[in-house]
Amino acid sequence: MSPKEAYAKARGAADRALKIDPQLALAHRVFASQELVGWALFSADRLPEAEAAFRSLLELNPSYAGAHCELSEVLLAERKTDAALAISRDESDEAARTFCMADALWVLGQRPEATALLTEGQAKYGSARAYNIAESYALRDQKDEAFKWLDRAYENREAQITMFRSDPSLRGLRADPRFTALGQKMHLL
């Protein structure tokens, strides 16, 4: 399917959703927009603003899947590690919660607990969440493992892989030639 066809299909689905339940569909657009704002600010290293955007999203919808984890990542970047662990525990998406808690525990120096969670996450979600696993290994500066899981995310066609160039979690990988090779393979560099 070409990008034009994919856009047309997505647009059609959005239009149908608006007809079925206008309030729900519009609310989802607001939540998704707020999430994108937070992500863009995080990518631009505007951490206090990114934190505010994700907190605003959580005020709008406390159970928005992924938002607690995204806020936790920002808090880790701001070196607010205890707050990052606390907020990660409230994540509604079980898989996301596993990985963001593992990351917070790692940064807090609770390495055995962090490793156990990451190992559990790999076993349970490795076939569908390879990108998240790669992010965790990148945080740990375990580049070989991070690239192994990024390659798997690419093979799985995980949607998040398209954001790898701007993902703050992967900054430590950017100087590695494998980062450029992955971007070229995806026709993004």
Summary of the structure (lengths in Angstrom):
residues: 189
radius of gyration: 17.0
end to end distance: 21.3
largest distance: 50.3
contacts: 578
relative contact order: 0.07
helix: 77%
strand: 0%
